[in-house]
Every structure is written in structure tokens, then in C-alpha cells.
Amino acid sequence: MLSTTLAVAACTLSAIILCMPDQAVAQDAGKPLFEIGIGGGAGYIPDYPAADQNHLQAAALPYVIYRGDVFRADRNGIQGRLYRSDRVTFEVSLEGALGSSADHNRAREGMPDIDLLGEIGPALKINLHRDNDRRERIDLTLPVRSVFSTDFSRIKYRGLVFAPDVAYSKAGLMSGDDQFRLSMGPIFASSHLMDYFYQVDPQYVRPGRPAYDAKAGYLGLRLHSSLVMPVTERISAFGAVRGELFSGATNDDSPLYKRTVNLSVGAGFTFSLYRSDSRTSAVSDILD
């Protein structure tokens, strides 16, 4: 839910150029170059990594889709594709994550809120497998991103995150035009980002919450699945489930580390309000 809902938001703030068969080229060339719409969704998500409380969060925002050769904005976020070959893509992308209120979390009561987070940085994507129809693929992605937080009055740098993953994608899992994605990978973070989640400064010490200095290293393992399904020509529905395992995490001795396993679920829709008459010239995979 986090990545899917925030990708819709990322397109306003802020859900592959390849040598392809003629059939696949025609499929992408028929898509509008530019779209404007509205997307909404709700999810039951943890307050922060390894939290023992989830809360329902919802958002309804306008979105923009642009299917350019180099610059793209879609449900996957905002991407600048700097290099592309038949199997390798190098891009700079923007993603985001929802924050949480410390007042609604027992472990963080009296501490600062976790604000809306944004991530931006380069990523190398390597295609490991795809079928002849390009409706099924496996990719290895190696992203390094800077993390920022904002409460809409200021922006603060929060460190770096390295979250490689292997993803299986398939078009037509349940219907001809749906897109399914299943990914798994570890997450590593700098000390600055770990501080944001797990550090307890002296002024926030309470009984059962001693002072703690967070360290850089392994944050956890993430398994994420999502399904996007067209309902009509202009309306699509999406759902996502994400599980995270924090066993063996570097900061598992923090008083804010409360649970070894987190689960997030969410669903929503998008509705296209405007589509340009001009069509994309980019040659793109059906799963792109």
C-alpha cells in the first residue's frame, strides 16, 4: 500500500525502452502520452519499521501520468531514465512513504512525529528473465536513495537507504490487462535514518524507554506484492500486501523495536479524467 498509494501522490508531489516485437510496440504506442486523474486508497500500515501498532491511513489525490522516452511519471513514481539497453536500465527515481503521529503510538509517546518521507536517488535495474511475449519478467534492482522528511513547513535530510530486490512481474494473472508484481529484498540504512526510527535522546527517556543511540546497518527483509486491474477504460483498482521481517536487525535492542514481523494491507482505485490525443512514441514493455 505504501508504495502504491504514495506513487499516486508522487506523481503530483509525487504506481522500458527495449527492442521489442511489433505487437508489443503497437500496444504501448496506443497509450496516451499524458494523463490526469484522481486516485484514492486506504491501508492498514505500521507506524514505523518494527512498530507494534498499525493505523488506518487514507489518501485521495490528483495524479499525472507522462509516458516519455526519458522522463516518466506513473504509478511507479517519477523516473528519469538516463540509460537503457535490452537488459539494463539506469534511472533516477522518486518515491515516498506515509508518516505517523507519536501521540497515537505507545512506544513513541512524547517523542516527535514521523513525518512524510520521500526518497530520491539512482537505481540500476537488470533484467534476469522475460518470456517471448514480454508478459512475464524477473528483475534485479539496486537502488541507493537519499531520504528526506517533511511536515510541509520544512524539509530535513534523514540519511541513505539501500534496498536491493528481486521482483517477479506478470501481465494477465487474472485478466488480460492486469499487472501483478511480487518482490523481495533486504533493507540497509545509514545511522542518520536509523536514528529517525530507533534513537531515544535523553529528553525522551521514560520508564521502560531508556536512552538509545541507533547504528547503521541491516534494517529488515521486505516481501511486497501488488495487483493493478483495469475495471473500465478509465478506472483501475489496485491492492497490495507487504510483509517485513526484522529478525537480526542491527537495532533490535532499541526500546522502540517492538515487533519482529510487520504486515501492511491496502487497496484503492484510480480514475483517468483527461487523456491527451497525442500518443507515446516510447517503445515499452507491457509490464513497464
C-alpha positions as CSV (number, residue, x, y, z in Angstrom):
1,M,0.0,0.0,0.0
2,L,2.8,2.3,0.9
3,S,4.5,2.2,-2.5
4,T,1.2,2.1,-4.4
5,T,-0.6,4.9,-2.7
6,L,2.5,7.1,-2.4
7,A,3.3,6.6,-6.1
8,V,-0.1,8.2,-6.9
9,A,1.0,11.1,-4.6
10,A,4.5,11.2,-6.0
11,C,3.1,11.9,-9.5
12,T,1.8,15.2,-8.2
13,L,4.4,15.9,-5.5
14,S,4.6,12.8,-6.4
15,A,2.1,3.3,-9.2
16,I,11.3,0.2,-20.6
17,I,12.9,1.4,-23.6
18,L,13.6,-2.1,-25.2
19,C,13.9,-3.6,-28.6
20,M,10.5,-5.3,-28.9
21,P,8.3,-7.3,-31.2
22,D,5.9,-5.2,-33.4
23,Q,2.9,-6.4,-31.4
24,A,4.3,-5.0,-28.1
25,V,5.3,-1.7,-29.8
26,A,1.7,-1.3,-31.0
27,Q,0.3,-1.9,-27.5
28,D,2.4,0.9,-26.0
29,A,2.1,3.3,-28.9
30,G,-1.6,3.3,-28.4
31,K,-1.4,4.7,-24.9
32,P,-1.9,8.5,-24.3
33,L,1.4,10.4,-23.8
34,F,-0.2,12.4,-21.0
35,E,-3.0,11.7,-18.5
36,I,-4.5,13.5,-15.5
37,G,-6.8,11.8,-13.0
38,I,-7.6,11.2,-9.3
39,G,-6.5,8.2,-7.2
40,G,-7.6,7.2,-3.7
41,G,-6.8,4.4,-1.4
42,A,-6.7,3.2,2.2
43,G,-4.2,1.0,4.0
44,Y,-3.7,-0.5,7.5
45,I,0.1,0.0,8.0
46,P,2.6,0.0,10.8
47,D,3.6,3.3,12.4
48,Y,7.3,2.7,11.6
49,P,9.5,-0.3,10.9
50,A,9.2,-2.9,13.8
51,A,6.4,-1.0,15.5
52,D,3.8,-3.0,17.4
53,Q,0.9,-0.7,16.3
54,N,-0.8,-0.3,12.9
55,H,-3.2,2.5,11.9
56,L,-5.6,3.0,9.1
57,Q,-4.4,5.7,6.7
58,A,-6.2,7.0,3.6
59,A,-5.4,9.5,0.8
60,A,-7.2,10.8,-2.2
61,L,-5.0,12.9,-4.6
62,P,-4.8,14.0,-8.2
63,Y,-2.2,12.3,-10.3
64,V,-0.3,12.8,-13.5
65,I,1.0,10.2,-15.9
66,Y,3.6,11.0,-18.5
67,R,5.0,8.3,-20.8
68,G,8.1,9.9,-22.2
69,D,11.2,8.3,-23.6
70,V,13.4,9.6,-20.8
71,F,11.2,11.2,-18.2
72,R,8.2,9.2,-16.9
73,A,5.6,9.7,-14.2
74,D,3.2,6.8,-13.4
75,R,2.0,4.6,-10.6
76,N,5.7,3.5,-10.0
77,G,6.6,7.1,-9.1
78,I,8.7,9.7,-11.0
79,Q,11.6,8.4,-13.1
80,G,14.3,9.9,-15.2
81,R,15.8,7.1,-17.4
82,L,19.3,8.0,-18.1
83,Y,20.4,4.8,-19.9
84,R,18.6,1.8,-21.3
85,S,19.7,-1.2,-23.2
86,D,17.9,-4.5,-23.9
87,R,18.6,-5.8,-20.4
88,V,19.9,-2.9,-18.3
89,T,18.3,0.3,-17.2
90,F,19.9,3.1,-15.2
91,E,17.4,5.7,-13.8
92,V,16.9,8.3,-11.1
93,S,13.5,7.9,-9.3
94,L,11.4,9.4,-6.6
95,E,9.3,7.5,-4.1
96,G,7.5,8.2,-0.8
97,A,6.2,6.8,2.4
98,L,3.5,8.0,4.9
99,G,4.4,9.2,8.3
100,S,2.8,8.6,11.7
101,S,1.8,10.5,14.8
102,A,3.7,9.9,18.1
103,D,0.6,10.7,20.0
104,H,-1.1,7.6,18.6
105,N,1.8,5.2,19.3
106,R,2.5,3.9,22.8
107,A,6.2,3.3,22.3
108,R,6.9,6.8,20.9
109,E,4.5,8.8,23.1
110,G,6.0,12.2,23.8
111,M,8.5,11.9,21.0
112,P,8.5,13.8,17.7
113,D,6.2,12.5,14.9
114,I,7.5,10.6,12.0
115,D,6.8,12.9,9.0
116,L,6.0,12.1,5.4
117,L,9.1,10.6,3.9
118,G,10.5,11.0,0.4
119,E,13.3,9.0,-1.3
120,I,15.3,10.1,-4.4
121,G,18.3,8.6,-6.0
122,P,19.8,6.4,-8.7
123,A,18.8,2.7,-9.4
124,L,20.3,0.1,-11.6
125,K,17.8,-2.4,-12.9
126,I,19.0,-5.7,-14.5
127,N,16.5,-7.9,-16.4
128,L,17.2,-11.6,-15.4
129,H,14.4,-13.2,-17.4
130,R,11.5,-12.4,-19.6
131,D,9.3,-14.6,-21.8
132,N,8.9,-14.1,-25.6
133,D,5.6,-12.2,-25.3
134,R,7.1,-9.9,-22.6
135,R,4.2,-10.6,-20.3
136,E,6.4,-12.1,-17.6
137,R,9.7,-11.0,-16.3
138,I,12.2,-11.1,-13.4
139,D,14.3,-8.1,-12.5
140,L,17.1,-7.3,-10.1
141,T,17.0,-3.7,-8.9
142,L,19.9,-2.0,-7.0
143,P,18.7,1.4,-5.7
144,V,20.6,3.9,-3.4
145,R,18.4,6.7,-2.3
146,S,18.6,9.8,-0.1
147,V,15.7,10.1,2.4
148,F,14.0,13.3,3.3
149,S,11.2,14.1,5.7
150,T,8.7,16.9,5.6
151,D,5.9,18.3,7.8
152,F,5.1,20.7,4.9
153,S,6.8,23.6,6.7
154,R,10.4,22.4,6.1
155,I,12.4,19.5,4.6
156,K,15.0,17.6,6.5
157,Y,17.7,15.1,5.3
158,R,17.3,11.8,7.0
159,G,20.1,9.7,5.6
160,L,20.6,6.9,3.0
161,V,18.8,3.6,2.2
162,F,20.0,0.7,0.1
163,A,17.1,-1.7,-0.7
164,P,18.0,-4.2,-3.5
165,D,15.2,-6.5,-4.5
166,V,14.4,-9.3,-6.9
167,A,10.9,-8.8,-8.5
168,Y,8.7,-11.2,-10.5
169,S,6.1,-9.4,-12.7
170,K,3.3,-10.9,-14.8
171,A,0.7,-9.4,-17.0
172,G,-2.6,-11.2,-17.3
173,L,-2.6,-13.1,-14.0
174,M,-6.4,-12.8,-13.6
175,S,-7.5,-10.9,-16.7
176,G,-5.9,-9.9,-19.9
177,D,-4.6,-6.4,-18.8
178,D,-3.9,-6.8,-15.1
179,Q,-0.4,-6.4,-13.7
180,F,0.9,-8.5,-10.8
181,R,4.2,-7.9,-9.0
182,L,6.0,-9.8,-6.2
183,S,9.3,-8.6,-4.9
184,M,11.6,-9.5,-2.0
185,G,14.8,-7.9,-0.7
186,P,16.8,-6.7,2.3
187,I,16.9,-3.1,3.5
188,F,20.1,-1.3,4.8
189,A,20.1,2.2,6.2
190,S,22.6,4.8,7.4
191,S,22.9,5.8,11.0
192,H,21.0,9.0,10.3
193,L,17.9,7.2,9.1
194,M,18.2,4.6,11.9
195,D,18.3,7.5,14.4
196,Y,15.0,8.7,13.0
197,F,13.2,5.4,13.7
198,Y,15.0,4.0,16.8
199,Q,17.1,6.6,18.6
200,V,15.9,7.8,22.1
201,D,17.5,11.1,23.1
202,P,17.9,11.8,26.9
203,Q,15.0,14.3,26.9
204,Y,12.6,11.5,25.8
205,V,13.7,8.9,28.4
206,R,10.8,7.3,30.3
207,P,10.4,4.2,32.5
208,G,10.7,1.3,30.0
209,R,12.2,3.6,27.4
210,P,16.0,4.2,28.1
211,A,18.3,6.3,26.1
212,Y,19.5,4.6,22.9
213,D,21.9,5.5,20.1
214,A,20.9,3.9,16.9
215,K,23.5,2.4,14.5
216,A,23.8,2.0,10.7
217,G,23.3,-1.4,9.2
218,Y,20.6,-4.0,8.4
219,L,17.0,-2.8,8.9
220,G,15.0,-5.8,7.8
221,L,13.7,-8.0,4.9
222,R,10.7,-6.9,2.8
223,L,8.2,-9.0,0.8
224,H,5.8,-7.0,-1.3
225,S,3.0,-8.0,-3.7
226,S,0.7,-5.8,-5.7
227,L,-2.0,-6.2,-8.3
228,V,-3.4,-3.5,-10.6
229,M,-6.5,-4.4,-12.5
230,P,-8.4,-2.3,-15.1
231,V,-12.1,-2.1,-14.4
232,T,-13.1,0.1,-17.3
233,E,-11.0,2.1,-19.9
234,R,-10.6,4.9,-17.4
235,I,-10.9,3.2,-14.0
236,S,-8.4,0.8,-12.4
237,A,-8.4,-0.9,-9.0
238,F,-5.3,-1.9,-7.0
239,G,-4.4,-3.9,-4.0
240,A,-1.2,-4.6,-2.1
241,V,0.1,-6.7,0.8
242,R,3.5,-6.2,2.3
243,G,5.3,-8.2,5.0
244,E,8.5,-7.2,6.7
245,L,10.8,-9.4,8.9
246,F,13.1,-7.6,11.3
247,S,14.8,-10.6,13.0
248,G,18.5,-9.9,13.3
249,A,18.2,-6.2,12.6
250,T,21.0,-4.0,13.8
251,N,18.9,-2.0,16.2
252,D,16.8,-4.8,17.6
253,D,17.9,-3.8,21.1
254,S,16.3,-0.4,20.8
255,P,13.3,0.3,23.1
256,L,11.4,1.4,20.0
257,Y,11.9,-2.0,18.3
258,K,8.7,-3.8,19.3
259,R,7.8,-6.5,16.8
260,T,9.8,-8.9,14.6
261,V,7.1,-9.0,11.9
262,N,5.1,-6.2,10.3
263,L,2.1,-6.6,7.9
264,S,0.6,-3.9,5.7
265,V,-2.5,-4.2,3.5
266,G,-4.3,-1.7,1.3
267,A,-6.5,-1.1,-1.7
268,G,-7.8,1.7,-3.8
269,F,-8.6,3.0,-7.3
270,T,-7.6,5.5,-10.0
271,F,-9.9,7.3,-12.4
272,S,-8.5,9.0,-15.5
273,L,-10.2,12.4,-16.1
274,Y,-8.2,13.5,-19.1
275,R,-6.1,11.8,-21.8
276,S,-4.1,13.6,-24.4
277,D,-4.8,13.0,-28.1
278,S,-1.1,12.6,-28.7
279,R,0.3,9.1,-28.2
280,T,3.5,7.9,-26.7
281,S,6.4,7.2,-29.1
282,A,8.3,5.3,-26.4
283,V,8.7,1.6,-27.0
284,S,7.8,0.0,-23.7
285,D,7.3,-3.4,-22.1
286,I,3.7,-4.2,-21.3
287,L,4.8,-4.6,-17.6
288,D,6.6,-1.3,-17.6
